[in-house]
Amino acid sequence: MSSSGTTRLLEVEAAARPSARRGEQGRLMERFRMGGARWALATSCLVCLPLAAGCGSDPGESGAREPDDGGPRYAVASRVESSDFTNTTMFVWVVDDVNGGAVSLDDAIELPGRGSIWGVPRAEVFYVVSSEELTVSKYRVAAGKPELEARLGLGGAGISFLVGEKMVFDGPDRGFLFDLVSGQALELDLAAMEITRSIDVSDARIDSADTTFLGEPGFREHGGRLVAPLYGTSAAYDRVASESKVLFFDPTDGSIEVKGAPCGGLYYTVKAPSGDIHFASDPYVASIFMIDPERAPAPCMARMAAGQDELDTDVVALNDVTGGPTGGLIPGSDGVAYLRVLDTGIYSPSADATHLEAYSAPGWQTWRIALDDPGAAERLDRRPLAGGIKVFEVDEQAYENESTAGFGSTTLVRTTGDGAPARALTMPGATWGVLRVR
């Protein structure tokens, strides 16, 4: 099984409306095409609990419903690109299990354009942020089917372009939408579907970058606040800022604090059983650094100890630990995490090689690292993958994406718990969100 993992690259490409995104999309789609990497069609497993609405159905369309057994329900979203990457469609399923089986487009509801899903676990609703329509839509799950309940427009709040947006929640009726393009976090009354206020987060943007991203998989709780890394790129996405920042957010009062980081390119986080949070750069940084060290910082990992709100000044040089271009940080169990390391015996860059070629090459090995003893990292006997990683955390378990060449299908792989790593749900396109809604 070949893997891709696109994460931020697709988030960047995902942002723009058709009239505004041609230039951005062209650059990003060229990145996606490199190495034949990304999202092809799921074909082989049994279908999990289907929706009443089929492919292309309107979310509000009525029809016969499956009996409701009262069990768990999960909303799963993916993005499917056209063959030339000029059009994207988002598909949403409601399934009763994410740990096996497969879903097909015939079982999904179809939402035009690019979007992301968010929500409070087990609240029986989820929210779709659409970068195509610049809206937040509220869906309620009834009898295994999402039903559109309300929609909120974002254009009046000064948002004209969405890329890498994140949502966090302070209970089921209060949320915050972070948009670093406009430099604000919108506080939302989710019961009334209204914007309550705009919070200035412009200090979170990295001055030396054209675009700033919040890290993956988003905010983590730390000392009564939420914390996430900040990472910047050039407009052409061929440079990574040498500076990273850390954003603290308190959802109880909407206050923010921004602090510096001891190394650049920080994007992934894992929380250890001790309460320490470990931050790491990603394989995209490692790819650029390998091709041209002047265009990206050296891959690194830094720790924020439990009870502290500063990163340690001593950082781990990831390439020195593994002996190769290294990035990513995927949660494991019992203080363990996973890295991606480019095996230069599988892929060795030529004199004219690009970072896109290196990043998408199916030559990245999986390594296991003990967070309290990173020097003892070891390679696992797993099939090599491409470099990109997207992480989902559901029911206190972590899942990563492994996608086929062309990104026609993605299989989730559980990386925590008994028997991990273990194959889980397969779906068409690129997985873009997993949320337990009941």
LINNORTA-V234759 format. One line per field, one symbol per residue. burial: 1 if it has 9 or more other C-alpha atoms within 8 Angstrom, else 0. A space follows every 10 residues. Layout:
# LINNORTA-V234759
burial = ???
This chain:
# LINNORTA-V234759
burial = 0111111001 1111111000 1001101110 0111011111 1100001101 1111101010 0000100000 0111111111 1000000111 1111111101 1111101111 1011111111 1011111111 1101111111 1001111100 1101100010 1111111011 0101111111 1011111111 0010100110 1101110011 1111111010 0100111111 1111000111 1111111111 1000010100 1111111111 1100111111 1111111111 1010111111 1111110000 1100111110 1101111111 1110111111 1111001010 0011111111 1111111111 1001001000 0001111111 1111001111 1111111111 1111111000 0011111111 11111111
